[in-house]
């Protein structure tokens, strides 16, 4: 198997370019029921779920 080589001055294909850096992982919360708000950069508590409506009769 041969490894393809590029001549000097030849454009580098996108496949050989390095991948962009991954965004940093959000910090780990010690409080259950919280999530990381990426826009505000802070912890937010989950809103309580609304009670289900009674079924119409």
PLY file of the C-alpha trace (Angstrom):
ply
format ascii 1.0
element vertex 57
property float x
property float y
property float z
element edge 56
property int vertex1
property int vertex2
end_header
0.00 0.00 0.00
1.39 3.38 -0.98
0.80 6.60 0.89
-0.15 9.46 -1.44
2.13 12.46 -1.18
1.50 16.07 -2.14
3.80 18.05 -4.37
5.11 21.38 -3.12
2.57 24.13 -3.77
-0.31 21.71 -4.23
-3.42 22.61 -2.18
-4.07 20.38 0.82
-7.42 18.55 0.60
-9.89 19.14 3.42
-9.56 15.52 4.54
-5.97 16.11 5.65
-6.65 19.32 7.58
-6.84 19.01 11.39
-10.25 18.85 13.00
-11.50 21.97 14.82
-11.01 22.00 18.57
-13.84 20.54 20.62
-15.67 22.98 22.89
-14.84 22.53 26.56
-17.08 20.12 28.42
-19.49 21.72 30.89
-18.55 21.40 34.55
-20.06 18.57 36.55
-22.86 19.60 38.89
-23.03 18.27 42.43
-26.70 19.26 42.64
-29.22 16.94 41.10
-31.86 18.53 38.90
-29.56 21.22 37.51
-28.27 21.73 33.99
-25.54 23.90 32.49
-26.86 26.94 30.59
-24.38 27.47 27.75
-25.71 30.94 26.89
-25.43 32.30 30.43
-22.49 30.14 31.48
-24.14 29.21 34.76
-26.06 26.43 36.45
-29.85 26.51 36.16
-32.42 24.50 38.08
-34.88 22.54 35.98
-38.36 24.03 36.04
-40.89 21.74 37.74
-43.09 19.84 35.33
-46.65 21.16 35.07
-49.40 18.98 36.48
-51.29 16.99 33.83
-54.67 18.37 32.88
-57.68 16.25 33.80
-59.08 14.27 30.88
-62.21 15.83 29.36
-65.33 13.79 29.97
0 1
1 2
2 3
3 4
4 5
5 6
6 7
7 8
8 9
9 10
10 11
11 12
12 13
13 14
14 15
15 16
16 17
17 18
18 19
19 20
20 21
21 22
22 23
23 24
24 25
25 26
26 27
27 28
28 29
29 30
30 31
31 32
32 33
33 34
34 35
35 36
36 37
37 38
38 39
39 40
40 41
41 42
42 43
43 44
44 45
45 46
46 47
47 48
48 49
49 50
50 51
51 52
52 53
53 54
54 55
55 56
